[in-house]
Amino acid sequence: MRVNDFVRIVEVGPRDGLQNEKQLIATADKIELINRLSATGLRSIEATSFVSPKWVPQLADAADVFTGIQRRPGVSYPVLVPNEQGYERALAVGVEEVAVFTAASEQFNLKNTNAGIDESMRRFAPILTRAQADGIKVRGYVSTVLGCPYQAKYQ
């Protein structure tokens, strides 16, 4: 298969869709959501994020969610790791793929990671090195490429 013949769609609802919900969602409900999504034929579902529970209480149960899902053959379950601490927590529960990100917007980065674009990239550089040594797949992405809710124009 040529590279141009392949598109990977990653369902991020269990992570991105739930992280901003004000009311805490039960761990069992998150697991059920992921299990149901797994049954639809999706091939990649971003299950959760190993972020600081202080900053994102909704995802404080990341380890329990990840270890509680029924992993189906042929489906990948990457998790977001914003820093080395998150990577270590993810590795401890048997994650096989992680995602790192930065944003095109300086303000989005500051609001979501307490770091600018350059610092966010410096933070995930050691994750890439460790993941390669650990045999962990890494997906990188850039948020807010088409606009930012916090910044009218990119600087």
PAFI-393047 format. One record per atom (N, C-alpha, C): atom name; residue number from 0; residue in one letter; x, y, z. Coordinates in Angstrom, 3 decimals, always signed. Example, Ala and Ser with C-alpha at 12.3 -4.5 7.8 and 13.67 -1.06 7.14 Angstrom:
SITE,N,0,A,+13.190,-5.690,+7.800
SITE,CA,0,A,+12.300,-4.500,+7.800
SITE,C,0,A,+13.200,-3.300,+7.800
SITE,N,1,S,+12.850,-2.250,+7.080
SITE,CA,1,S,+13.670,-1.060,+7.140
SITE,C,1,S,+12.900,+0.030,+7.870
This chain:
SITE,N,0,M,+0.847,-1.177,+0.000
SITE,CA,0,M,+0.000,+0.000,+0.000
SITE,C,0,M,+0.897,+1.246,+0.000
SITE,N,1,R,+0.568,+2.175,-0.838
SITE,CA,1,R,+1.289,+3.451,-0.856
SITE,C,1,R,+0.769,+4.320,+0.283
SITE,N,2,V,+1.608,+5.214,+0.777
SITE,CA,2,V,+1.216,+6.107,+1.862
SITE,C,2,V,-0.038,+6.898,+1.495
SITE,N,3,N,-0.155,+7.336,+0.270
SITE,CA,3,N,-1.299,+8.139,-0.158
SITE,C,3,N,-2.600,+7.354,-0.246
SITE,N,4,D,-2.534,+6.039,-0.113
SITE,CA,4,D,-3.728,+5.203,-0.195
SITE,C,4,D,-4.359,+4.947,+1.173
SITE,N,5,F,-3.870,+5.563,+2.205
SITE,CA,5,F,-4.305,+5.236,+3.552
SITE,C,5,F,-4.653,+6.497,+4.344
SITE,N,6,V,-5.811,+6.479,+4.962
SITE,CA,6,V,-6.221,+7.549,+5.871
SITE,C,6,V,-6.600,+6.895,+7.191
SITE,N,7,R,-6.090,+7.410,+8.271
SITE,CA,7,R,-6.415,+6.883,+9.602
SITE,C,7,R,-7.358,+7.855,+10.301
SITE,N,8,I,-8.491,+7.351,+10.688
SITE,CA,8,I,-9.453,+8.154,+11.448
SITE,C,8,I,-9.376,+7.702,+12.899
SITE,N,9,V,-9.181,+8.655,+13.790
SITE,CA,9,V,-9.086,+8.356,+15.216
SITE,C,9,V,-10.288,+8.982,+15.908
SITE,N,10,E,-11.098,+8.153,+16.548
SITE,CA,10,E,-12.238,+8.623,+17.326
SITE,C,10,E,-11.695,+9.151,+18.654
SITE,N,11,V,-11.925,+10.429,+18.943
SITE,CA,11,V,-11.391,+11.022,+20.166
SITE,C,11,V,-12.479,+11.383,+21.182
SITE,N,12,G,-13.710,+10.979,+20.913
SITE,CA,12,G,-14.821,+11.310,+21.797
SITE,C,12,G,-14.635,+10.907,+23.244
SITE,N,13,P,-14.144,+9.686,+23.531
SITE,CA,13,P,-13.982,+9.309,+24.930
SITE,C,13,P,-12.970,+10.166,+25.691
SITE,N,14,R,-12.071,+10.785,+24.979
SITE,CA,14,R,-11.099,+11.670,+25.629
SITE,C,14,R,-11.497,+13.122,+25.439
SITE,N,15,D,-11.445,+13.608,+24.242
SITE,CA,15,D,-11.714,+15.021,+23.972
SITE,C,15,D,-13.171,+15.385,+24.214
SITE,N,16,G,-14.060,+14.494,+23.858
SITE,CA,16,G,-15.484,+14.776,+24.019
SITE,C,16,G,-15.931,+14.811,+25.457
SITE,N,17,L,-15.278,+14.048,+26.317
SITE,CA,17,L,-15.703,+13.981,+27.711
SITE,C,17,L,-14.922,+14.892,+28.645
SITE,N,18,Q,-13.731,+15.305,+28.257
SITE,CA,18,Q,-12.875,+16.015,+29.205
SITE,C,18,Q,-13.431,+17.361,+29.675
SITE,N,19,N,-14.300,+17.965,+28.886
SITE,CA,19,N,-14.850,+19.265,+29.281
SITE,C,19,N,-16.231,+19.191,+29.913
SITE,N,20,E,-16.754,+17.994,+30.084
SITE,CA,20,E,-18.056,+17.843,+30.723
SITE,C,20,E,-17.949,+18.292,+32.181
SITE,N,21,K,-18.864,+19.125,+32.608
SITE,CA,21,K,-18.822,+19.661,+33.973
SITE,C,21,K,-19.157,+18.596,+35.010
SITE,N,22,Q,-20.201,+17.803,+34.744
SITE,CA,22,Q,-20.604,+16.750,+35.675
SITE,C,22,Q,-19.703,+15.538,+35.463
SITE,N,23,L,-19.153,+15.005,+36.549
SITE,CA,23,L,-18.284,+13.845,+36.420
SITE,C,23,L,-19.064,+12.648,+35.891
SITE,N,24,I,-18.476,+11.974,+34.947
SITE,CA,24,I,-19.075,+10.798,+34.336
SITE,C,24,I,-18.459,+9.571,+34.995
SITE,N,25,A,-19.285,+8.624,+35.344
SITE,CA,25,A,-18.818,+7.417,+36.026
SITE,C,25,A,-17.831,+6.652,+35.148
SITE,N,26,T,-16.840,+6.084,+35.794
SITE,CA,26,T,-15.841,+5.289,+35.095
SITE,C,26,T,-16.501,+4.175,+34.285
SITE,N,27,A,-17.477,+3.496,+34.878
SITE,CA,27,A,-18.168,+2.400,+34.182
SITE,C,27,A,-18.848,+2.891,+32.911
SITE,N,28,D,-19.380,+4.116,+32.933
SITE,CA,28,D,-20.017,+4.665,+31.733
SITE,C,28,D,-18.998,+4.976,+30.645
SITE,N,29,K,-17.830,+5.437,+31.031
SITE,CA,29,K,-16.767,+5.698,+30.054
SITE,C,29,K,-16.313,+4.390,+29.410
SITE,N,30,I,-16.154,+3.370,+30.233
SITE,CA,30,I,-15.753,+2.063,+29.723
SITE,C,30,I,-16.810,+1.527,+28.765
SITE,N,31,E,-18.080,+1.660,+29.141
SITE,CA,31,E,-19.169,+1.195,+28.276
SITE,C,31,E,-19.166,+1.946,+26.949
SITE,N,32,L,-18.934,+3.252,+26.973
SITE,CA,32,L,-18.858,+4.035,+25.737
SITE,C,32,L,-17.766,+3.493,+24.822
SITE,N,33,I,-16.588,+3.282,+25.374
SITE,CA,33,I,-15.470,+2.792,+24.562
SITE,C,33,I,-15.763,+1.390,+24.036
SITE,N,34,N,-16.321,+0.540,+24.868
SITE,CA,34,N,-16.659,-0.819,+24.416
SITE,C,34,N,-17.681,-0.784,+23.284
SITE,N,35,R,-18.662,+0.091,+23.393
SITE,CA,35,R,-19.658,+0.202,+22.323
SITE,C,35,R,-19.036,+0.765,+21.046
SITE,N,36,L,-18.168,+1.760,+21.191
SITE,CA,36,L,-17.479,+2.303,+20.017
SITE,C,36,L,-16.631,+1.216,+19.356
SITE,N,37,S,-16.015,+0.370,+20.171
SITE,CA,37,S,-15.187,-0.713,+19.638
SITE,C,37,S,-15.997,-1.665,+18.777
SITE,N,38,A,-17.261,-1.827,+19.096
SITE,CA,38,A,-18.128,-2.757,+18.363
SITE,C,38,A,-18.629,-2.185,+17.039
SITE,N,39,T,-18.369,-0.904,+16.764
SITE,CA,39,T,-18.889,-0.273,+15.548
SITE,C,39,T,-18.006,-0.484,+14.324
SITE,N,40,G,-16.821,-1.001,+14.523
SITE,CA,40,G,-15.905,-1.173,+13.404
SITE,C,40,G,-14.805,-0.122,+13.360
SITE,N,41,L,-14.821,+0.811,+14.295
SITE,CA,41,L,-13.724,+1.775,+14.364
SITE,C,41,L,-12.413,+1.027,+14.593
SITE,N,42,R,-11.343,+1.557,+14.055
SITE,CA,42,R,-10.049,+0.883,+14.187
SITE,C,42,R,-9.124,+1.577,+15.180
SITE,N,43,S,-9.455,+2.846,+15.560
SITE,CA,43,S,-8.610,+3.583,+16.490
SITE,C,43,S,-9.483,+4.484,+17.356
SITE,N,44,I,-9.418,+4.267,+18.665
SITE,CA,44,I,-10.241,+5.018,+19.614
SITE,C,44,I,-9.326,+5.573,+20.699
SITE,N,45,E,-9.216,+6.898,+20.759
SITE,CA,45,E,-8.406,+7.516,+21.809
SITE,C,45,E,-9.173,+7.401,+23.118
SITE,N,46,A,-8.733,+6.483,+23.961
SITE,CA,46,A,-9.498,+6.067,+25.123
SITE,C,46,A,-9.558,+7.100,+26.244
SITE,N,47,T,-8.455,+7.767,+26.507
SITE,CA,47,T,-8.416,+8.691,+27.642
SITE,C,47,T,-7.141,+9.521,+27.549
SITE,N,48,S,-6.868,+10.258,+28.600
SITE,CA,48,S,-5.656,+11.062,+28.663
SITE,C,48,S,-5.073,+10.980,+30.066
SITE,N,49,F,-3.787,+10.799,+30.137
SITE,CA,49,F,-3.098,+10.747,+31.422
SITE,C,49,F,-2.579,+12.139,+31.772
SITE,N,50,V,-3.543,+13.013,+32.047
SITE,CA,50,V,-3.265,+14.391,+32.438
SITE,C,50,V,-3.370,+14.496,+33.952
SITE,N,51,S,-2.989,+15.626,+34.482
SITE,CA,51,S,-3.089,+15.849,+35.921
SITE,C,51,S,-4.556,+15.911,+36.340
SITE,N,52,P,-4.961,+15.090,+37.301
SITE,CA,52,P,-6.337,+15.146,+37.801
SITE,C,52,P,-6.689,+16.517,+38.388
SITE,N,53,K,-5.663,+17.236,+38.822
SITE,CA,53,K,-5.890,+18.587,+39.349
SITE,C,53,K,-6.457,+19.501,+38.273
SITE,N,54,W,-5.959,+19.373,+37.053
SITE,CA,54,W,-6.372,+20.246,+35.959
SITE,C,54,W,-7.553,+19.694,+35.172
SITE,N,55,V,-7.675,+18.369,+35.103
SITE,CA,55,V,-8.775,+17.750,+34.348
SITE,C,55,V,-9.372,+16.622,+35.210
SITE,N,56,P,-10.200,+16.987,+36.186
SITE,CA,56,P,-10.770,+15.979,+37.082
SITE,C,56,P,-11.559,+14.893,+36.354
SITE,N,57,Q,-12.163,+15.229,+35.233
SITE,CA,57,Q,-12.962,+14.266,+34.476
SITE,C,57,Q,-12.142,+13.053,+34.047
SITE,N,58,L,-10.837,+13.226,+33.885
SITE,CA,58,L,-9.991,+12.138,+33.412
SITE,C,58,L,-9.088,+11.568,+34.509
SITE,N,59,A,-9.438,+11.834,+35.753
SITE,CA,59,A,-8.652,+11.325,+36.881
SITE,C,59,A,-8.646,+9.804,+36.925
SITE,N,60,D,-9.631,+9.189,+36.300
SITE,CA,60,D,-9.760,+7.723,+36.303
SITE,C,60,D,-9.143,+7.071,+35.070
SITE,N,61,A,-8.201,+7.726,+34.439
SITE,CA,61,A,-7.623,+7.235,+33.182
SITE,C,61,A,-7.120,+5.803,+33.293
SITE,N,62,A,-6.406,+5.483,+34.353
SITE,CA,62,A,-5.870,+4.131,+34.502
SITE,C,62,A,-6.999,+3.110,+34.612
SITE,N,63,D,-8.022,+3.430,+35.386
SITE,CA,63,D,-9.152,+2.507,+35.553
SITE,C,63,D,-9.923,+2.340,+34.250
SITE,N,64,V,-10.089,+3.417,+33.519
SITE,CA,64,V,-10.782,+3.329,+32.231
SITE,C,64,V,-9.987,+2.443,+31.284
SITE,N,65,F,-8.702,+2.725,+31.143
SITE,CA,65,F,-7.906,+1.966,+30.187
SITE,C,65,F,-7.856,+0.484,+30.536
SITE,N,66,T,-7.677,+0.163,+31.803
SITE,CA,66,T,-7.583,-1.248,+32.181
SITE,C,66,T,-8.956,-1.929,+32.192
SITE,N,67,G,-10.030,-1.153,+32.201
SITE,CA,67,G,-11.370,-1.720,+32.249
SITE,C,67,G,-12.001,-2.006,+30.905
SITE,N,68,I,-11.463,-1.441,+29.830
SITE,CA,68,I,-12.093,-1.651,+28.523
SITE,C,68,I,-11.816,-3.060,+27.999
SITE,N,69,Q,-12.724,-3.532,+27.169
SITE,CA,69,Q,-12.544,-4.824,+26.505
SITE,C,69,Q,-11.856,-4.545,+25.174
SITE,N,70,R,-10.585,-4.788,+25.135
SITE,CA,70,R,-9.812,-4.486,+23.938
SITE,C,70,R,-10.073,-5.523,+22.863
SITE,N,71,R,-10.479,-5.038,+21.704
SITE,CA,71,R,-10.788,-5.917,+20.571
SITE,C,71,R,-9.587,-6.027,+19.642
SITE,N,72,P,-9.381,-7.198,+19.085
SITE,CA,72,P,-8.309,-7.353,+18.089
SITE,C,72,P,-8.564,-6.424,+16.902
SITE,N,73,G,-7.510,-5.822,+16.415
SITE,CA,73,G,-7.621,-4.941,+15.259
SITE,C,73,G,-8.001,-3.512,+15.590
SITE,N,74,V,-8.250,-3.226,+16.864
SITE,CA,74,V,-8.588,-1.869,+17.297
SITE,C,74,V,-7.449,-1.357,+18.160
SITE,N,75,S,-6.977,-0.147,+17.864
SITE,CA,75,S,-5.950,+0.461,+18.707
SITE,C,75,S,-6.620,+1.426,+19.677
SITE,N,76,Y,-6.025,+1.561,+20.845
SITE,CA,76,Y,-6.568,+2.397,+21.911
SITE,C,76,Y,-5.489,+3.359,+22.415
SITE,N,77,P,-5.115,+4.334,+21.584
SITE,CA,77,P,-4.100,+5.291,+22.030
SITE,C,77,P,-4.632,+6.161,+23.164
SITE,N,78,V,-3.712,+6.739,+23.908
SITE,CA,78,V,-4.057,+7.677,+24.977
SITE,C,78,V,-3.204,+8.923,+24.818
SITE,N,79,L,-3.735,+10.043,+25.227
SITE,CA,79,L,-2.985,+11.299,+25.179
SITE,C,79,L,-2.075,+11.379,+26.395
SITE,N,80,V,-0.830,+11.766,+26.174
SITE,CA,80,V,+0.114,+12.003,+27.273
SITE,C,80,V,+0.778,+13.358,+27.036
SITE,N,81,P,+0.488,+14.334,+27.882
SITE,CA,81,P,+1.023,+15.677,+27.664
SITE,C,81,P,+2.456,+15.879,+28.154
SITE,N,82,N,+2.956,+14.923,+28.955
SITE,CA,82,N,+4.284,+15.095,+29.540
SITE,C,82,N,+4.812,+13.730,+29.988
SITE,N,83,E,+6.030,+13.713,+30.527
SITE,CA,83,E,+6.633,+12.442,+30.935
SITE,C,83,E,+5.886,+11.767,+32.075
SITE,N,84,Q,+5.322,+12.555,+32.984
SITE,CA,84,Q,+4.557,+11.956,+34.073
SITE,C,84,Q,+3.356,+11.195,+33.518
SITE,N,85,G,+2.677,+11.786,+32.556
SITE,CA,85,G,+1.556,+11.107,+31.922
SITE,C,85,G,+2.010,+9.865,+31.185
SITE,N,86,Y,+3.149,+9.949,+30.523
SITE,CA,86,Y,+3.692,+8.792,+29.807
SITE,C,86,Y,+3.962,+7.653,+30.788
SITE,N,87,E,+4.570,+7.960,+31.920
SITE,CA,87,E,+4.876,+6.929,+32.911
SITE,C,87,E,+3.603,+6.259,+33.423
SITE,N,88,R,+2.577,+7.043,+33.695
SITE,CA,88,R,+1.297,+6.488,+34.162
SITE,C,88,R,+0.676,+5.593,+33.090
SITE,N,89,A,+0.756,+6.025,+31.832
SITE,CA,89,A,+0.194,+5.233,+30.735
SITE,C,89,A,+0.964,+3.929,+30.560
SITE,N,90,L,+2.264,+4.007,+30.611
SITE,CA,90,L,+3.103,+2.824,+30.457
SITE,C,90,L,+2.800,+1.804,+31.558
SITE,N,91,A,+2.534,+2.273,+32.761
SITE,CA,91,A,+2.274,+1.396,+33.902
SITE,C,91,A,+1.025,+0.535,+33.726
SITE,N,92,V,+0.089,+0.967,+32.875
SITE,CA,92,V,-1.142,+0.182,+32.673
SITE,C,92,V,-1.149,-0.558,+31.339
SITE,N,93,G,-0.010,-0.590,+30.654
SITE,CA,93,G,+0.099,-1.404,+29.452
SITE,C,93,G,-0.309,-0.748,+28.153
SITE,N,94,V,-0.291,+0.566,+28.107
SITE,CA,94,V,-0.624,+1.274,+26.875
SITE,C,94,V,+0.391,+0.911,+25.792
SITE,N,95,E,-0.099,+0.739,+24.562
SITE,CA,95,E,+0.764,+0.385,+23.438
SITE,C,95,E,+0.949,+1.529,+22.455
SITE,N,96,E,+0.153,+2.599,+22.619
SITE,CA,96,E,+0.247,+3.749,+21.715
SITE,C,96,E,-0.129,+5.007,+22.477
SITE,N,97,V,+0.662,+6.052,+22.293
SITE,CA,97,V,+0.374,+7.337,+22.928
SITE,C,97,V,+0.249,+8.421,+21.864
SITE,N,98,A,-0.368,+9.504,+22.267
SITE,CA,98,A,-0.485,+10.675,+21.399
SITE,C,98,A,+0.091,+11.871,+22.140
SITE,N,99,V,+0.796,+12.709,+21.400
SITE,CA,99,V,+1.297,+13.971,+21.923
SITE,C,99,V,+0.772,+15.070,+21.005
SITE,N,100,F,+0.656,+16.279,+21.542
SITE,CA,100,F,+0.131,+17.346,+20.703
SITE,C,100,F,+0.715,+18.692,+21.088
SITE,N,101,T,+0.617,+19.563,+20.131
SITE,CA,101,T,+0.822,+20.979,+20.355
SITE,C,101,T,-0.312,+21.657,+19.601
SITE,N,102,A,-0.338,+22.966,+19.624
SITE,CA,102,A,-1.394,+23.689,+18.917
SITE,C,102,A,-0.775,+24.764,+18.049
SITE,N,103,A,-1.491,+25.151,+17.038
SITE,CA,103,A,-1.047,+26.236,+16.173
SITE,C,103,A,-1.215,+27.580,+16.867
SITE,N,104,S,-1.997,+27.609,+17.920
SITE,CA,104,S,-2.287,+28.829,+18.660
SITE,C,104,S,-1.509,+28.877,+19.977
SITE,N,105,E,-0.769,+29.923,+20.166
SITE,CA,105,E,-0.041,+30.120,+21.424
SITE,C,105,E,-1.010,+30.173,+22.599
SITE,N,106,Q,-2.121,+30.880,+22.432
SITE,CA,106,Q,-3.100,+31.010,+23.515
SITE,C,106,Q,-3.738,+29.670,+23.869
SITE,N,107,F,-4.028,+28.840,+22.888
SITE,CA,107,F,-4.600,+27.523,+23.155
SITE,C,107,F,-3.620,+26.689,+23.975
SITE,N,108,N,-2.346,+26.721,+23.577
SITE,CA,108,N,-1.338,+25.995,+24.344
SITE,C,108,N,-1.262,+26.492,+25.770
SITE,N,109,L,-1.233,+27.792,+25.946
SITE,CA,109,L,-1.134,+28.342,+27.296
SITE,C,109,L,-2.337,+27.956,+28.141
SITE,N,110,K,-3.515,+28.026,+27.556
SITE,CA,110,K,-4.756,+27.713,+28.284
SITE,C,110,K,-4.847,+26.223,+28.622
SITE,N,111,N,-4.385,+25.355,+27.725
SITE,CA,111,N,-4.561,+23.926,+27.909
SITE,C,111,N,-3.363,+23.188,+28.499
SITE,N,112,T,-2.177,+23.744,+28.369
SITE,CA,112,T,-0.993,+23.031,+28.867
SITE,C,112,T,-0.104,+23.895,+29.754
SITE,N,113,N,-0.485,+25.132,+29.982
SITE,CA,113,N,+0.338,+26.058,+30.765
SITE,C,113,N,+1.735,+26.202,+30.176
SITE,N,114,A,+1.811,+26.099,+28.860
SITE,CA,114,A,+3.088,+26.241,+28.162
SITE,C,114,A,+2.818,+26.771,+26.766
SITE,N,115,G,+3.772,+27.493,+26.249
SITE,CA,115,G,+3.660,+27.964,+24.878
SITE,C,115,G,+3.973,+26.841,+23.900
SITE,N,116,I,+3.914,+27.161,+22.640
SITE,CA,116,I,+4.158,+26.164,+21.592
SITE,C,116,I,+5.543,+25.549,+21.733
SITE,N,117,D,+6.567,+26.376,+21.855
SITE,CA,117,D,+7.936,+25.863,+21.944
SITE,C,117,D,+8.108,+24.961,+23.161
SITE,N,118,E,+7.587,+25.390,+24.305
SITE,CA,118,E,+7.711,+24.591,+25.522
SITE,C,118,E,+6.939,+23.280,+25.391
SITE,N,119,S,+5.761,+23.308,+24.771
SITE,CA,119,S,+4.985,+22.069,+24.616
SITE,C,119,S,+5.766,+21.053,+23.783
SITE,N,120,M,+6.465,+21.538,+22.774
SITE,CA,120,M,+7.263,+20.626,+21.949
SITE,C,120,M,+8.469,+20.091,+22.724
SITE,N,121,R,+9.069,+20.930,+23.545
SITE,CA,121,R,+10.180,+20.457,+24.376
SITE,C,121,R,+9.694,+19.390,+25.357
SITE,N,122,R,+8.470,+19.535,+25.858
SITE,CA,122,R,+7.926,+18.564,+26.817
SITE,C,122,R,+7.730,+17.187,+26.193
SITE,N,123,F,+7.318,+17.137,+24.928
SITE,CA,123,F,+7.085,+15.801,+24.390
SITE,C,123,F,+8.302,+15.192,+23.710
SITE,N,124,A,+9.382,+15.944,+23.548
SITE,CA,124,A,+10.599,+15.375,+22.961
SITE,C,124,A,+11.101,+14.166,+23.750
SITE,N,125,P,+11.185,+14.226,+25.090
SITE,CA,125,P,+11.651,+13.033,+25.821
SITE,C,125,P,+10.670,+11.862,+25.734
SITE,N,126,I,+9.393,+12.149,+25.549
SITE,CA,126,I,+8.404,+11.075,+25.381
SITE,C,126,I,+8.710,+10.299,+24.109
SITE,N,127,L,+9.057,+11.016,+23.042
SITE,CA,127,L,+9.376,+10.355,+21.775
SITE,C,127,L,+10.583,+9.443,+21.923
SITE,N,128,T,+11.586,+9.918,+22.623
SITE,CA,128,T,+12.792,+9.130,+22.844
SITE,C,128,T,+12.478,+7.882,+23.660
SITE,N,129,R,+11.740,+8.064,+24.741
SITE,CA,129,R,+11.395,+6.926,+25.595
SITE,C,129,R,+10.488,+5.945,+24.867
SITE,N,130,A,+9.512,+6.451,+24.143
SITE,CA,130,A,+8.579,+5.572,+23.437
SITE,C,130,A,+9.317,+4.705,+22.420
SITE,N,131,Q,+10.274,+5.294,+21.734
SITE,CA,131,Q,+11.044,+4.512,+20.762
SITE,C,131,Q,+11.786,+3.389,+21.480
SITE,N,132,A,+12.399,+3.704,+22.597
SITE,CA,132,A,+13.132,+2.690,+23.361
SITE,C,132,A,+12.194,+1.629,+23.934
SITE,N,133,D,+10.978,+2.024,+24.288
SITE,CA,133,D,+10.002,+1.113,+24.897
SITE,C,133,D,+9.154,+0.362,+23.871
SITE,N,134,G,+9.296,+0.691,+22.589
SITE,CA,134,G,+8.494,+0.040,+21.558
SITE,C,134,G,+7.043,+0.497,+21.552
SITE,N,135,I,+6.802,+1.713,+21.987
SITE,CA,135,I,+5.455,+2.282,+22.043
SITE,C,135,I,+5.240,+3.146,+20.806
SITE,N,136,K,+4.111,+2.956,+20.133
SITE,CA,136,K,+3.773,+3.789,+18.978
SITE,C,136,K,+3.415,+5.188,+19.461
SITE,N,137,V,+3.717,+6.188,+18.621
SITE,CA,137,V,+3.406,+7.585,+18.954
SITE,C,137,V,+2.693,+8.234,+17.778
SITE,N,138,R,+1.607,+8.929,+18.090
SITE,CA,138,R,+0.902,+9.746,+17.095
SITE,C,138,R,+1.018,+11.185,+17.584
SITE,N,139,G,+1.427,+12.068,+16.705
SITE,CA,139,G,+1.506,+13.479,+17.045
SITE,C,139,G,+0.466,+14.248,+16.259
SITE,N,140,Y,-0.078,+15.287,+16.874
SITE,CA,140,Y,-1.028,+16.109,+16.132
SITE,C,140,Y,-0.971,+17.554,+16.575
SITE,N,141,V,-1.527,+18.400,+15.730
SITE,CA,141,V,-1.562,+19.833,+15.970
SITE,C,141,V,-3.017,+20.263,+16.093
SITE,N,142,S,-3.355,+20.847,+17.230
SITE,CA,142,S,-4.716,+21.332,+17.464
SITE,C,142,S,-4.873,+22.756,+16.937
SITE,N,143,T,-6.064,+23.175,+16.786
SITE,CA,143,T,-6.480,+24.539,+16.401
SITE,C,143,T,-5.863,+25.025,+15.095
SITE,N,144,V,-5.697,+24.139,+14.142
SITE,CA,144,V,-5.115,+24.554,+12.869
SITE,C,144,V,-6.077,+25.398,+12.040
SITE,N,145,L,-7.359,+25.281,+12.300
SITE,CA,145,L,-8.350,+26.032,+11.531
SITE,C,145,L,-9.000,+27.153,+12.330
SITE,N,146,G,-8.509,+27.411,+13.513
SITE,CA,146,G,-9.055,+28.486,+14.339
SITE,C,146,G,-8.893,+28.156,+15.800
SITE,N,147,C,-8.981,+29.186,+16.615
SITE,CA,147,C,-8.773,+29.021,+18.045
SITE,C,147,C,-9.847,+29.789,+18.810
SITE,N,148,P,-10.476,+29.176,+19.795
SITE,CA,148,P,-11.487,+29.870,+20.575
SITE,C,148,P,-10.931,+30.955,+21.492
SITE,N,149,Y,-9.623,+30.971,+21.694
SITE,CA,149,Y,-9.003,+31.929,+22.616
SITE,C,149,Y,-8.208,+33.027,+21.927
SITE,N,150,Q,-8.010,+32.918,+20.636
SITE,CA,150,Q,-7.135,+33.840,+19.926
SITE,C,150,Q,-7.740,+34.154,+18.561
SITE,N,151,A,-8.047,+35.393,+18.332
SITE,CA,151,A,-8.700,+35.779,+17.074
SITE,C,151,A,-7.799,+35.540,+15.863
SITE,N,152,K,-6.560,+35.908,+15.983
SITE,CA,152,K,-5.613,+35.717,+14.893
SITE,C,152,K,-4.385,+35.029,+15.448
SITE,N,153,Y,-3.785,+34.187,+14.640
SITE,CA,153,Y,-2.538,+33.554,+15.064
SITE,C,153,Y,-1.414,+34.568,+14.992
SITE,N,154,Q,-0.528,+34.483,+15.939
SITE,CA,154,Q,+0.584,+35.420,+16.008
SITE,C,154,Q,+1.838,+34.782,+15.490
